[in-house]
Amino acid sequence: MKKIILLQIFLVVFYFAAQSQCHIDITLPTQDTTICEGDSVWLKSKGSCTFLMYNDFNNGTIGVGWSSTAANPVFNNPCGVGPNGYHLWVGTTASQQRTLVTNNYDVSLGGCTIEWFMRYGRVQGPGACEDPDYPDEGVHLQYSINNGATWTDLPGPNLNPVGPNSIPGPFVTTTPGSGGYWVPPSGGTHTVNPPVSTVYYWHKYECPVPAVASTTSTKFRWAQLATSNAGWDAWGIDEVQISCPNNQNVIWSHGPTVLNPVSPVYPSVTTDYIVVIFDSLSNLALDTVTVTVIPIPEPDLGADTNVCDFGTNHAIFDAGAGYDTYHWSTSATTQTIDVNTTGTYTVTVTQGNCSGSDTVHLTMSPAPTADAGSDVDICLGNNTTLTAINIPGATYIWSTGETTNSITVSPTVTTTYSVTVAIGANCKDYDSVVVNVFPLPIVDAGSDVNICKGDTVTLTANGGNTYQWSTGGNTSSIIENPNTTTTYYVTVADMNGCVNYDTVKVNVYDLPYITIISDKPAVCIGDSFVLTASGADTYIWNTGHTSPIILLKPLQTDKYTVTGTDVNGCKNFEDIIIPADDCSTFFIPNAFSPDNDGMNDLFCPIGDFEGITEYKINIYNRWGKLIYSTTDIYNGGWDGTYKNRNAQAGVYTYYLIYKTVWNKVFEKRGTFTLVR
């Protein structure tokens, strides 16, 4: 309270000094308010000192400090409500250039700000509310430092305001517009009505006075420099403020001392809160708000209640007298209620704008009807939970001696269980339930099985209605091909849902490892060789032989396969390829010189030709032309001539084909060099 008293004395001393130079409003709450005890309320103020202009047009005139040169505004809100009372509207003038010009102001102190609300007309047609809809038809904010001889837009960036586009108030701007010009959307006409752009709705704008304009004699003007026609392209402004800082101070009676403070207060009794703004020139202004505190009502319904219901019992709950209104969870609006149903009952009472509540729980315990539930079927070895119906406040005793409403039992034979339910000394009832015990099914998955690796096996179980194998199969028989010895589980359920299981083992034997050894890696056609197989107990060859060692005499290269079987009956095979080739002992030279010296004068095979029954050799030049051919292996040979002329020295190609006495045909190809 001392702070409030000192503040009030300060205000008395200075209030009449120059109050018109300062302005402050408590903006939250906007008027005296009432809260309930324990609640809080946020206090917020807005103000400034040294206002060069503070004009809201609510008296229906342009006000002091400026003129409406070539604007001819009206103040009767012809195009809808504005931010606060009347606003200035430009749109009915015959002029196509419209300006609102201020007096010269001393803004040399620096840091000065221009704030106002503005909107463009948004009617898509002629009249006092027609919309500026070309880029040059917007409003400029300009300054002049030479008494209006020249004008300059306030520097950008030119930013449109941000906030919800509302036609009725209040008008909320989250980010004020700034800069020196706000461009209307182009295009001649708008494609939506109402238009989307924020410039067509009341929004706040804030522009700092730039340093270049901070002189002792600066004018400002709002100017529309281009329009479509006289009486078109309307716009309006409101709540215009031009202010400069001057060591401003803000003091709240509850403590905060910053401009535009926001803080909650928690008064326990009705309290007046005062805010004052003043500057170093003894200018000041104040505002006051009263926060009325109403005590919270506290109804008392008493303790929770338990009533044993024999059909006529009930309970009366009383919220207490003296409250303005009563509202029960039953929808009753009386001070008392008469109830006979188990449940939670809540009453909310009001006293003024404040409310309080209390809750009570009523348990109506009926003359109990014991219910142990339906009979139960279980399988031998399982258990089951028996639950008697839950009655609040009741006690239970089972034939097993247990005293909870739920018990777990696991009988080995069919058994009857009984329960007695009591509320108080005289409210009792009992019931019984039978637990039927079914035997488990007898499951047989068959005998263990022996298989060879790679084989499949069919496993079959019986003894139930449904089957579930460890492999995921769900039929009585499954087909498997394990790579290693494996134990399989099968779970079987009978018609009662009882479950049992069995296992079967599948022994998997490895296949024999078969090897073949030849006494010769390759043979000449007509020669013999021996193959020896090992790794199994019995053998069968693709030649028809059945012994591990066989003697063969091939006429050609061939593959020999043997299949071996071990003592477990598992089979595997191995094969071997034995090359058989013509072993004729002759060779073909890679060069010859037909110089009639008796040596190397003919190109022909050299060596042993025994065993050759047919023979032919062709010789081609480098262009692939046949220049010589013979079938005489003993006397034939090329002498190096072609058409009775010596062939040119160089590389030639030969192709030789011959047949042996074993009826085997061979081919040889190659090149040789003719040397001269």
VOGU-3710 file (C-alpha; in Angstrom, 3 decimals, decimal comma):
1> mkkiillqif> 0,000/0,000/0,000  2,891/2,426/0,599  3,839/2,291/-3,051  0,286/3,143/-4,104  0,092/6,107/-1,713  3,411/7,564/-2,924  2,353/7,132/-6,520  -0,932/8,935/-5,906  0,890/11,890/-4,291  3,241/12,053/-7,297
11> lvvfyfaaqs> 0,298/12,152/-9,632  -1,406/14,962/-7,730  1,720/17,102/-8,002  2,292/16,664/-11,720  -1,049/15,709/-13,204  -1,991/19,245/-14,202  1,463/20,158/-15,545  1,188/18,986/-19,161  -1,047/15,936/-19,311  -1,838/16,448/-23,010
21> qchiditlpt> 1,774/15,604/-23,880  1,534/12,027/-22,514  -0,930/9,247/-23,074  -1,242/5,806/-21,423  -3,974/3,165/-21,451  -4,344/-0,076/-19,528  -4,996/-2,436/-22,425  -5,300/-5,655/-20,408  -7,850/-5,792/-18,898  -9,605/-3,058/-20,893
31> qdtticegds> -11,930/-2,136/-18,000  -12,538/-2,880/-14,327  -12,786/-6,622/-13,873  -13,854/-9,246/-11,341  -11,930/-12,426/-10,543  -12,339/-15,274/-8,137  -10,078/-15,755/-5,144  -6,909/-17,596/-6,191  -7,161/-16,553/-9,858  -4,810/-14,145/-11,580
41> vwlkskgsct> -5,260/-11,355/-14,081  -2,684/-9,996/-16,540  -1,979/-6,266/-16,562  -0,668/-4,560/-19,655  -0,351/-0,901/-20,558  0,577/1,071/-23,631  1,617/4,711/-23,703  4,078/7,368/-24,728  5,040/10,923/-23,887  5,798/13,857/-26,142
51> flmyndfnng> 3,087/13,086/-28,695  3,488/15,456/-31,610  0,137/14,202/-32,876  -2,466/11,931/-31,316  -5,647/11,979/-33,420  -8,481/9,402/-33,493  -11,027/11,526/-35,511  -13,765/10,543/-33,050  -15,015/14,178/-32,952  -15,728/14,016/-36,701
61> tigvgwssta> -12,933/16,379/-37,815  -9,415/16,016/-39,144  -8,085/17,533/-35,911  -5,190/19,839/-35,242  -1,689/19,466/-36,628  -2,378/18,947/-40,319  -4,559/19,685/-43,339  -6,444/17,581/-45,900  -5,167/19,254/-49,046  -6,916/17,787/-52,114
71> anpvfnnpcg> -8,315/14,914/-50,028  -11,714/16,211/-48,758  -12,157/13,351/-46,239  -15,381/12,351/-44,482  -15,714/11,027/-40,937  -19,005/9,100/-40,990  -17,581/5,604/-41,589  -19,265/5,182/-44,986  -17,552/1,854/-45,739  -17,864/0,012/-42,407
81> vgpngyhlwv> -16,609/0,275/-38,843  -13,023/1,221/-38,055  -10,687/0,505/-35,159  -12,217/3,026/-32,701  -15,247/5,248/-33,287  -15,053/7,462/-36,363  -12,176/7,266/-38,819  -10,971/9,466/-41,668  -12,149/8,202/-45,108  -10,988/9,449/-48,521
91> gttasqqrtl> -13,108/8,411/-51,497  -15,835/10,947/-52,193  -13,505/13,689/-53,442  -13,510/14,985/-56,991  -9,722/15,147/-56,946  -7,631/12,348/-58,468  -4,593/13,216/-56,282  -5,294/13,172/-52,553  -2,951/14,185/-49,729  -3,140/14,610/-45,953
101> vtnnydvslg> -0,283/16,931/-44,872  0,928/17,559/-41,302  2,382/20,750/-39,877  6,137/21,092/-39,484  7,314/19,126/-36,432  10,558/19,122/-34,494  11,720/15,501/-34,671  15,402/16,305/-34,281  15,522/14,314/-31,030  15,579/11,145/-33,187
111> gctiewfmry> 13,929/7,808/-32,567  10,478/9,203/-33,462  7,729/6,888/-34,670  4,592/7,235/-36,810  1,776/4,774/-35,987  -1,684/4,502/-37,556  -4,377/2,130/-38,777  -5,158/2,039/-42,519  -7,171/0,113/-45,110  -7,948/0,414/-48,824
121> grvqgpgace> -11,527/0,296/-50,183  -12,570/-3,199/-51,225  -15,775/-2,707/-53,286  -15,386/-3,890/-56,876  -17,396/-1,111/-58,462  -17,697/2,680/-58,574  -18,502/4,667/-55,455  -17,053/5,960/-52,216  -15,717/2,487/-51,276  -14,245/1,444/-54,645
131> dpdypdegvh> -10,953/-0,491/-54,332  -7,503/0,702/-55,452  -6,603/-2,168/-57,778  -3,616/-0,946/-59,816  -0,031/-0,902/-58,536  0,235/2,919/-58,615  -3,093/3,596/-56,832  -1,833/2,923/-53,299  -1,007/5,365/-50,474  2,505/6,767/-49,900
141> lqysinngat> 3,881/7,847/-46,512  6,331/10,699/-47,281  8,407/13,337/-45,538  9,652/16,801/-46,536  12,480/18,732/-44,897  12,024/21,829/-47,092  8,473/22,829/-46,062  6,812/20,679/-48,757  8,894/21,752/-51,746  9,892/18,113/-52,345
151> wtdlpgpnln> 8,599/14,861/-50,893  10,332/11,515/-50,307  8,832/8,117/-49,408  9,882/6,802/-46,005  12,543/4,171/-46,699  11,591/0,498/-47,066  11,405/-2,351/-47,047  7,757/-1,718/-47,864  6,051/-4,490/-45,886  2,340/-5,225/-45,809
161> pvgpnsipgp> 0,891/-5,895/-42,339  0,381/-9,471/-41,154  -2,691/-10,655/-39,271  -6,213/-12,023/-39,651  -8,293/-10,237/-42,291  -11,392/-9,278/-40,315  -14,306/-7,137/-41,500  -15,851/-6,571/-38,029  -13,619/-5,488/-35,145  -11,539/-6,033/-33,147
171> fvtttpgsgg> -8,736/-5,689/-35,701  -5,616/-7,676/-34,778  -2,251/-7,112/-36,457  0,515/-9,572/-35,569  3,207/-7,734/-37,585  2,519/-4,043/-38,462  3,135/-2,774/-41,966  6,214/-0,600/-42,517  7,992/1,368/-45,240  6,737/4,172/-47,480
181> ywvppsggth> 4,332/2,574/-49,992  1,891/-0,346/-49,991  1,131/-1,678/-53,454  -2,437/-2,800/-54,254  -2,598/-6,136/-56,097  -2,590/-5,511/-59,861  -4,990/-6,785/-62,472  -7,824/-4,298/-62,923  -10,336/-6,287/-60,854  -10,038/-8,720/-57,969
191> tvnppvstvy> -10,784/-12,363/-58,558  -12,230/-12,936/-55,071  -14,624/-10,941/-52,958  -13,719/-9,985/-50,343  -10,076/-9,692/-51,514  -7,302/-11,638/-49,819  -4,547/-8,999/-49,419  -4,219/-7,476/-45,940  -4,124/-3,939/-47,391  -7,912/-4,160/-47,874
201> ywhkyecpvp> -8,608/-4,618/-44,146  -7,965/-2,445/-41,097  -4,435/-3,180/-39,914  -1,810/-1,321/-37,940  1,257/0,322/-39,545  4,440/1,495/-37,749  7,244/3,462/-39,422  10,281/4,951/-37,679  11,234/8,451/-38,807  14,543/8,018/-40,694
211> avasttstkf> 17,606/9,927/-39,547  17,630/12,023/-42,742  14,149/13,294/-41,836  14,946/13,953/-38,147  15,125/17,765/-38,375  13,646/20,651/-36,406  11,101/21,288/-39,181  9,784/18,159/-40,897  6,441/17,634/-42,574  4,759/14,253/-43,186
221> rwaqlatsna> 1,974/13,357/-45,558  -0,191/10,426/-46,632  -0,484/10,815/-50,402  -2,398/8,970/-53,117  -0,654/10,197/-56,265  -2,610/8,263/-58,917  -6,242/7,105/-59,219  -8,474/5,636/-61,900  -10,949/8,512/-61,737  -12,399/11,126/-59,430
231> gwdawgidev> -14,327/9,473/-56,608  -12,636/6,082/-57,115  -9,863/4,161/-55,275  -10,949/4,923/-51,696  -8,913/4,519/-48,493  -8,992/5,473/-44,845  -6,783/5,975/-41,763  -7,407/6,082/-38,004  -5,614/6,316/-34,639  -2,725/8,411/-35,999
241> qiscpnnqnv> 0,177/8,956/-33,580  3,483/10,772/-34,095  5,627/10,493/-30,975  9,218/10,908/-29,901  10,932/9,447/-26,824  11,953/11,813/-24,031  13,309/9,825/-21,069  9,944/8,151/-20,564  9,239/6,206/-17,374  6,369/3,869/-16,527
251> iwshgptvln> 5,477/2,906/-12,956  2,821/0,418/-11,894  1,461/0,437/-8,386  2,243/-3,294/-8,147  5,847/-3,011/-9,252  6,796/-3,291/-12,979  8,621/-0,179/-14,223  9,051/-0,718/-17,964  7,146/0,678/-20,930  4,234/-1,524/-21,983
261> pvspvypsvt> 4,735/-4,059/-19,149  2,870/-7,370/-19,119  2,620/-9,238/-15,824  0,061/-11,245/-13,817  -1,225/-10,163/-10,413  -2,813/-12,371/-7,760  -4,837/-10,103/-5,477  -6,432/-11,753/-2,466  -8,743/-8,765/-1,896  -10,270/-6,129/-4,172
271> tdyivvifds> -7,409/-3,889/-5,355  -6,936/-0,730/-7,485  -3,952/-0,898/-9,853  -2,539/2,379/-11,197  -0,055/2,931/-14,015  1,626/6,306/-14,693  3,912/7,460/-17,502  6,086/10,572/-17,204  9,130/12,080/-18,859  11,987/14,347/-17,863
281> lsnlaldtvt> 9,938/17,415/-18,882  7,310/16,707/-16,158  4,733/15,519/-18,718  2,682/12,598/-17,391  -0,515/10,567/-17,753  -2,099/7,743/-15,764  -4,771/5,064/-15,936  -6,430/2,946/-13,239  -8,161/-0,436/-13,192  -10,018/-2,026/-10,272
291> vtvipipepd> -9,783/-5,804/-9,782  -12,625/-7,048/-7,567  -11,921/-10,366/-5,761  -14,803/-12,697/-4,858  -14,174/-15,563/-2,367  -14,461/-19,118/-3,746  -17,610/-20,900/-2,467  -16,894/-24,214/-0,699  -19,848/-26,636/-0,558  -19,420/-29,701/1,696
301> lgadtnvcdf> -21,245/-32,954/0,875  -19,645/-34,929/3,695  -17,930/-38,308/3,595  -18,619/-41,110/1,120  -21,666/-43,159/2,126  -22,498/-46,880/2,024  -26,195/-47,868/2,241  -27,461/-51,462/2,360  -30,443/-51,457/0,001  -33,475/-53,521/0,877
311> gtnhaifdag> -35,617/-51,684/-1,687  -36,543/-48,572/0,328  -33,240/-47,140/1,522  -31,827/-43,899/0,048  -29,407/-41,042/0,793  -29,852/-37,249/0,992  -26,934/-34,960/0,138  -26,981/-31,262/1,127  -24,667/-28,685/-0,505  -25,394/-26,022/2,154
321> agydtyhwst> -27,450/-22,828/2,092  -26,623/-19,332/0,876  -25,282/-19,897/-2,643  -26,648/-18,189/-5,763  -27,055/-21,339/-7,868  -26,715/-25,116/-7,525  -25,970/-27,568/-10,293  -25,710/-31,306/-9,574  -24,270/-34,013/-11,833  -27,848/-35,385/-11,833
331> sattqtidvn> -28,963/-32,055/-13,463  -30,821/-31,083/-10,272  -30,602/-27,382/-9,312  -31,775/-27,600/-5,674  -29,791/-27,293/-2,457  -30,369/-31,017/-1,663  -30,861/-34,216/-3,680  -32,420/-37,562/-2,701  -30,722/-40,523/-4,458  -30,769/-44,305/-4,245
341> ttgtytvtvt> -28,286/-45,310/-6,984  -24,648/-46,215/-6,524  -22,475/-43,549/-8,075  -20,408/-40,402/-7,659  -22,377/-37,179/-7,191  -20,920/-33,734/-7,801  -22,431/-30,344/-6,993  -21,168/-27,040/-8,395  -22,327/-23,865/-6,650  -21,860/-20,248/-7,686
351> qgncsgsdtv> -21,569/-17,056/-5,744  -21,304/-14,100/-8,088  -18,981/-15,122/-10,946  -17,122/-17,670/-8,825  -17,863/-21,333/-8,499  -16,827/-24,204/-6,262  -17,629/-27,897/-6,202  -17,558/-31,011/-4,034  -17,974/-34,715/-4,749  -19,338/-37,612/-2,722
361> hltmspapta> -19,623/-41,306/-3,562  -22,713/-43,324/-2,678  -22,548/-47,101/-2,558  -25,954/-48,769/-2,552  -25,155/-52,295/-1,381  -28,138/-54,426/-2,385  -29,323/-57,473/-0,558  -26,615/-59,445/-2,331  -27,290/-61,903/-5,127  -24,362/-64,258/-5,241
371> dagsdvdicl> -23,260/-65,287/-8,690  -20,227/-67,553/-9,034  -20,451/-67,514/-12,803  -21,131/-70,253/-15,337  -19,727/-73,762/-15,111  -16,212/-74,074/-16,486  -14,472/-76,697/-18,614  -10,720/-77,147/-18,214  -8,143/-79,674/-19,310  -6,228/-81,806/-16,862
381> gnnttltain> -3,226/-79,897/-15,516  -4,694/-76,442/-16,207  -6,180/-73,940/-13,787  -9,064/-71,504/-13,969  -10,142/-68,344/-12,156  -13,572/-68,362/-10,547  -15,038/-64,892/-10,012  -18,120/-64,068/-8,035  -19,921/-60,916/-9,152  -18,351/-57,910/-7,455
391> ipgatyiwst> -20,652/-56,124/-5,010  -19,109/-53,031/-3,380  -18,777/-53,463/0,380  -19,455/-57,226/0,299  -17,360/-60,002/1,856  -16,765/-63,415/0,293  -15,962/-66,911/1,577  -15,444/-69,846/-0,774  -15,664/-73,555/-0,018  -11,863/-73,533/-0,353
401> gettnsitvs> -11,635/-71,072/2,585  -10,467/-68,143/0,418  -12,055/-64,713/1,050  -11,585/-62,795/-2,224  -14,238/-62,504/-4,898  -11,858/-64,247/-7,364  -9,982/-67,496/-6,716  -7,766/-69,687/-8,887  -8,265/-73,480/-8,766  -6,644/-76,450/-10,549
411> ptvtttysvt> -8,678/-79,600/-9,763  -7,616/-83,014/-11,144  -11,211/-84,256/-11,291  -14,548/-82,536/-11,869  -15,292/-80,450/-8,718  -18,088/-78,159/-7,406  -17,066/-74,897/-5,677  -19,450/-72,676/-3,629  -19,215/-69,034/-2,463  -21,106/-67,097/0,213
421> vaiganckdy> -21,503/-63,299/-0,271  -22,390/-61,026/2,694  -23,054/-57,325/3,206  -23,095/-56,534/6,895  -24,319/-59,203/9,239  -27,671/-60,015/7,646  -27,267/-59,584/3,856  -26,061/-62,966/2,582  -26,437/-65,188/-0,469  -24,511/-68,099/-1,982
431> dsvvvnvfpl> -23,934/-69,786/-5,341  -21,912/-72,680/-6,733  -20,014/-73,443/-9,932  -18,842/-76,746/-11,436  -15,367/-77,123/-12,902  -15,375/-80,011/-15,397  -11,936/-81,619/-15,897  -11,259/-83,289/-19,268  -8,327/-85,664/-19,843  -5,572/-84,727/-22,266
441> pivdagsdvn> -5,534/-86,344/-25,733  -3,164/-89,281/-26,351  -0,828/-88,126/-29,103  1,326/-90,385/-31,315  3,729/-88,796/-33,789  5,049/-92,202/-34,934  8,417/-93,920/-34,614  11,747/-92,274/-35,304  12,776/-92,320/-38,979  16,110/-92,780/-40,814
451> ickgdtvtlt> 16,653/-90,945/-44,137  19,526/-89,981/-46,383  20,496/-86,350/-46,787  18,412/-84,776/-49,545  15,501/-87,217/-49,134  12,029/-86,216/-47,909  10,000/-87,928/-45,206  6,298/-87,887/-44,344  5,537/-87,519/-40,621  2,036/-88,396/-39,420
461> anggntyqws> 0,483/-87,741/-35,991  -2,875/-88,829/-34,626  -4,963/-88,564/-31,498  -6,742/-85,200/-31,872  -8,807/-82,838/-33,964  -6,237/-80,145/-34,763  -2,486/-80,331/-35,185  0,325/-77,809/-34,960  3,877/-78,900/-35,843  7,041/-77,118/-34,812
471> tggntssiie> 7,603/-76,460/-38,527  4,403/-74,414/-38,734  2,386/-77,134/-40,453  -1,193/-77,551/-39,226  -2,234/-80,895/-40,745  -1,886/-84,373/-39,273  0,783/-85,240/-41,885  3,686/-83,099/-43,027  6,474/-83,644/-45,573  9,981/-82,579/-44,525
481> npnttttyyv> 13,529/-82,837/-45,958  15,928/-81,931/-43,110  19,659/-81,596/-43,785  20,621/-82,731/-40,292  19,122/-85,013/-37,679  16,076/-83,147/-36,327  13,448/-83,672/-33,647  9,931/-82,518/-34,635  7,243/-81,517/-32,151  3,528/-81,757/-32,781
491> tvadmngcvn> 0,894/-80,186/-30,543  -2,526/-81,791/-30,776  -5,872/-80,438/-29,540  -9,001/-82,589/-29,109  -12,665/-81,623/-29,419  -12,620/-80,240/-25,847  -9,736/-77,925/-26,631  -7,344/-79,960/-24,497  -3,776/-80,032/-25,725  -0,956/-82,565/-25,599
501> ydtvkvnvyd> 2,158/-83,139/-27,667  4,585/-85,788/-28,945  7,932/-85,794/-30,729  9,512/-87,796/-33,520  13,151/-87,867/-34,470  14,362/-87,944/-38,080  17,929/-89,259/-38,317  19,654/-87,857/-41,393  22,605/-89,878/-42,755  25,257/-88,265/-44,934
511> lpyitiisdk> 25,600/-89,502/-48,501  28,677/-91,633/-49,238  31,632/-89,736/-50,642  32,479/-91,493/-53,939  35,847/-91,149/-55,668  37,146/-92,527/-59,019  40,841/-93,079/-59,804  42,142/-93,862/-63,328  45,478/-95,520/-63,913  45,851/-93,278/-66,986
521> pavcigdsfv> 44,794/-89,636/-67,220  44,395/-90,031/-71,019  44,698/-92,865/-73,572  45,203/-93,433/-77,221  42,214/-94,747/-79,100  42,262/-98,532/-78,897  44,373/-98,661/-75,708  42,966/-99,948/-72,373  42,865/-98,355/-68,903  41,563/-99,203/-65,378
531> ltasgadtyi> 39,041/-97,192/-63,271  38,810/-97,795/-59,495  35,830/-96,489/-57,404  35,814/-96,173/-53,586  33,707/-94,732/-50,741  30,648/-97,036/-50,862  29,706/-100,665/-50,291  28,142/-101,466/-53,665  28,613/-99,879/-57,104  26,981/-99,691/-60,509
541> wntghtspii> 28,672/-98,020/-63,527  27,024/-96,421/-66,519  28,895/-99,104/-68,499  26,854/-101,794/-66,732  29,738/-102,983/-64,537  28,996/-103,643/-60,820  32,479/-104,061/-59,372  34,561/-101,215/-57,947  37,396/-101,890/-60,480  36,694/-102,023/-64,231
551> llkplqtdky> 38,869/-102,376/-67,396  37,917/-100,238/-70,433  39,207/-99,861/-74,046  37,719/-96,654/-75,509  37,357/-95,614/-79,129  36,668/-91,972/-78,145  36,822/-89,533/-75,241  33,990/-90,416/-72,836  32,516/-89,709/-69,364  32,217/-92,608/-66,914
561> tvtgtdvngc> 29,779/-92,449/-63,981  29,554/-94,743/-60,965  26,722/-94,764/-58,359  27,685/-96,050/-54,909  25,435/-97,234/-52,053  26,559/-97,375/-48,388  25,385/-99,610/-45,507  22,587/-97,102/-44,656  21,202/-97,408/-48,171  22,307/-93,840/-49,021
571> knfediiipa> 23,464/-93,284/-52,558  25,792/-90,830/-54,268  27,603/-90,739/-57,581  30,824/-89,502/-59,167  31,981/-89,249/-62,762  35,271/-88,877/-64,628  36,171/-87,950/-68,207  39,040/-89,903/-69,848  40,357/-88,204/-72,997  40,994/-90,679/-75,901
581> ddcstffipn> 42,832/-89,222/-78,851  44,478/-90,204/-82,098  48,084/-90,937/-81,350  49,399/-90,800/-84,958  53,060/-89,709/-84,965  53,368/-87,001/-87,599  53,763/-83,260/-87,495  53,238/-80,332/-89,849  56,171/-77,896/-90,370  55,630/-74,174/-89,857
591> afspdndgmn> 57,843/-73,097/-92,823  59,400/-74,457/-96,035  61,809/-73,186/-98,757  61,263/-74,656/-102,302  64,741/-73,879/-103,629  65,393/-77,305/-105,225  68,212/-78,044/-102,813  66,703/-81,399/-102,017  65,740/-80,320/-98,490  62,390/-78,915/-97,362
601> dlfcpigdfe> 61,253/-78,320/-100,964  57,634/-79,461/-100,368  55,104/-78,453/-97,712  53,493/-81,703/-96,373  53,061/-83,724/-93,126  56,192/-85,517/-91,902  56,212/-88,721/-89,824  54,431/-92,103/-89,341  51,121/-92,421/-91,234  50,189/-95,922/-90,156
611> giteykiniy> 46,624/-96,151/-88,983  45,443/-93,377/-91,328  42,925/-94,594/-93,894  41,734/-91,307/-95,435  43,507/-87,976/-95,797  43,095/-84,501/-97,397  44,979/-81,201/-97,063  43,973/-77,764/-98,486  46,271/-74,689/-98,678  44,924/-71,107/-98,869
621> nrwgkliyst> 46,623/-67,789/-99,591  46,177/-64,759/-97,386  42,967/-63,811/-99,218  41,412/-67,212/-98,424  41,716/-68,556/-101,958  42,376/-72,270/-102,319  45,690/-72,658/-104,161  46,519/-76,339/-103,517  44,779/-79,571/-102,407  45,803/-83,296/-102,229
631> tdiynggwdg> 44,599/-86,594/-100,740  47,961/-88,344/-101,094  49,553/-88,396/-97,670  52,620/-90,280/-98,825  53,557/-88,506/-102,098  51,554/-85,323/-102,131  52,921/-81,907/-101,110  52,841/-78,282/-102,247  55,889/-77,143/-104,184  55,288/-73,407/-103,677
641> tyknrnaqag> 53,773/-72,697/-107,094  50,361/-71,591/-108,228  49,260/-71,879/-111,842  52,831/-72,800/-112,778  54,239/-69,679/-111,183  56,172/-69,276/-107,984  53,894/-68,133/-105,202  54,928/-65,082/-103,234  56,835/-65,540/-100,010  54,639/-65,052/-96,967
651> vytyyliykt> 52,198/-66,725/-94,558  49,674/-69,352/-95,818  46,907/-71,341/-94,115  46,352/-75,092/-94,171  43,339/-77,255/-93,313  43,966/-81,022/-92,814  41,316/-83,735/-92,249  42,002/-87,466/-91,850  40,305/-90,697/-90,703  41,918/-93,475/-88,660
661> vwnkvfekrg> 41,510/-97,260/-88,711  39,236/-96,801/-85,576  36,821/-94,932/-87,792  37,684/-91,646/-85,972  37,888/-88,356/-87,966  40,373/-85,609/-86,948  40,902/-82,051/-88,174  43,957/-79,778/-87,948  44,282/-76,097/-88,904  47,252/-73,774/-88,856
671> tftlvr> 49,599/-71,421/-90,714  53,068/-71,758/-92,198  55,580/-69,461/-93,939  56,825/-69,762/-97,529  60,478/-68,593/-97,558  62,366/-67,648/-100,762
//
